[in-house]
């Protein structure tokens, strides 16, 4: 897994950190490349964003595999995670209901 320059994963809570292995595996399987985390807690996010609680990540995805990767991550992480297909990335947050 690659990190965009300036991204720090050291503060991620265990729940979201455990998802990284799954995300990385899906990327290698479907796109034959590493996932790139573009944001954790740093940067500008909505006021109540789980990024600030160290429970969310943004991941850059290849446009040609966008829907396939998005669906695979959504299916793999299931009920305790919200996976949102944003304009230029996938937002993944640990948010149990």
Secondary structure, 3 states (H helix, E strand, C coil): CEECCCCCCCCCCHHHHHHHHHHHHHHHHHHCCCCEEEECCCCCCCCCCCCCCCCEEEEECCHHHHHHHHHHHHHHHHHHEEEEECCCCEEEEECCC
